[in-house]
Amino acid sequence: MNIMILNGSPKKKSSTSGFLGKVMGSCLINHDVNYFSLRIKNEYPKILQSLKYVDALILAVPLYVDGIPSHVLEFLHQAEIFCKENKCNFSPYVISNNGFIEGVHNKVHLKMYECWCRRTRIIWGGGIGVGGEILRVLSIYFSVAFAVHIIINLVKYILGTLPVFDDWIPLIYDIAVYLFFNIGVIYCIIRLSASVRKLGKTKNRYTRVTVSSFLFVHMADIFMVLTVLFNGKNIFFLLKKDKYIPKK
Ligand SMILES: Cc1cc2nc3c(=O)[nH]c(=O)nc-3n(C[C@H](O)[C@H](O)[C@H](O)COP(=O)(O)O)c2cc1C
């Protein structure tokens, strides 16, 4: 089966949509999965051409102002015309993710893609709404933690101490915590991938990172501060003045 996974995030790297698309792709490894991005508009014609040969289309996309990001909307306009003209026949699925913790915020967003399907005369397959962007941050943190545990045991081995079971307990603990945080997302993605494999229809599902909302707010605050610091390279960018001076 030919499956296209489209990343609808405008981010160049480290997008949650890209991450969720990859998780979905790893559940479909026995199929021919191809990844594309909607970041560059010049690539839309190439993506549209590929749609002719696709059995299932999975769009992983962020929620922007409770709706479809404008560049994705532009793509959908073009895709509607293209699909009608070329009688495309694929099953579309959407993985929508948002910043607020509740996945149900994506409900109307998913409905919009369902409406697009009706207009394009394509049968809507179903979707999932994932709340709490922190998921991606957890993945970065845990991959570093996993690597550190493995390196520590490797160094021990090189120095002549054979790691015993107890040495692996911190790694097992971190994997268990990571799976706990992601359990809802993993479940929804596995259920959606089962529908994709059958090219069938499924009900929309909403999930979120397994953290209480009270804790999430503080984790999100720390994440935002770190993002600003690292994206701005140093703290002085927070206080940068604009060079433009308005004329009197
Ligand atoms: C312009 C803009 C609008 C957004 N609007 C919403 C929103 O209405 N509700 C929400 O929960 N998150 C909103 N967000 C947060 C994104 O949905 C969130 O950061 C998402 O995880 C980004 O996904 P990506 O990394 O795949 O781009 C918005 C972000 C941006 C940049």
The ligand as a Tripos MOL2 file, in Angstrom:
@<TRIPOS>MOLECULE
LIG
   31    33     1     0     0
SMALL
NO_CHARGES

@<TRIPOS>ATOM
      1 C1         -0.1440   31.2950   14.8820 C.3       1 LIG1
      2 C2         -0.3920   30.2270   15.9200 C.ar      1 LIG1
      3 C3         -1.6870   29.9830   16.3570 C.ar      1 LIG1
      4 C4         -1.9530   28.9940   17.3180 C.ar      1 LIG1
      5 N1         -3.2330   28.7670   17.7430 N.ar      1 LIG1
      6 C5         -3.4780   27.8270   18.6750 C.ar      1 LIG1
      7 C6         -4.8080   27.6020   19.1330 C.ar      1 LIG1
      8 O1         -5.7640   28.2270   18.7100 O.2       1 LIG1
      9 N2         -5.0020   26.6660   20.0910 N.ar      1 LIG1
     10 C7         -3.9550   25.9240   20.6050 C.ar      1 LIG1
     11 O2         -4.1920   25.0730   21.4660 O.2       1 LIG1
     12 N3         -2.6840   26.0930   20.1600 N.ar      1 LIG1
     13 C8         -2.4170   27.0400   19.2130 C.ar      1 LIG1
     14 N4         -1.1460   27.2330   18.7680 N.ar      1 LIG1
     15 C9         -0.0830   26.3490   19.2420 C.3       1 LIG1
     16 C10         0.2410   25.2600   18.2300 C.3       1 LIG1
     17 O3         -0.9100   24.5470   17.8600 O.3       1 LIG1
     18 C11         1.2500   24.3100   18.8740 C.3       1 LIG1
     19 O4          2.4170   25.0230   19.1690 O.3       1 LIG1
     20 C12         1.5670   23.1160   17.9920 C.3       1 LIG1
     21 O5          2.0760   22.0790   18.8170 O.3       1 LIG1
     22 C13         2.6050   23.4330   16.9300 C.3       1 LIG1
     23 O6          2.8060   22.2690   16.1600 O.3       1 LIG1
     24 P1          4.0870   22.0900   15.2100 P.3       1 LIG1
     25 O7          5.3000   21.9860   16.1260 O.co2     1 LIG1
     26 O8          3.8220   20.8360   14.4770 O.co2     1 LIG1
     27 O9          4.1650   23.2930   14.3210 O.co2     1 LIG1
     28 C14        -0.8720   28.2140   17.8300 C.ar      1 LIG1
     29 C15         0.4280   28.4660   17.3780 C.ar      1 LIG1
     30 C16         0.6750   29.4550   16.4430 C.ar      1 LIG1
     31 C17         2.0830   29.7050   15.9840 C.3       1 LIG1
@<TRIPOS>BOND
     1     1     2 1
     2     2     3 ar
     3     2    30 ar
     4     3     4 ar
     5     4     5 ar
     6     4    28 ar
     7     5     6 ar
     8     6     7 ar
     9     6    13 1
    10     7     8 2
    11     7     9 ar
    12     9    10 ar
    13    10    11 2
    14    10    12 ar
    15    12    13 ar
    16    13    14 ar
    17    14    15 1
    18    14    28 ar
    19    15    16 1
    20    16    17 1
    21    16    18 1
    22    18    19 1
    23    18    20 1
    24    20    21 1
    25    20    22 1
    26    22    23 1
    27    23    24 1
    28    24    25 2
    29    24    26 1
    30    24    27 1
    31    28    29 ar
    32    29    30 ar
    33    30    31 1
@<TRIPOS>SUBSTRUCTURE
     1 LIG1         1 GROUP 0 **** ****
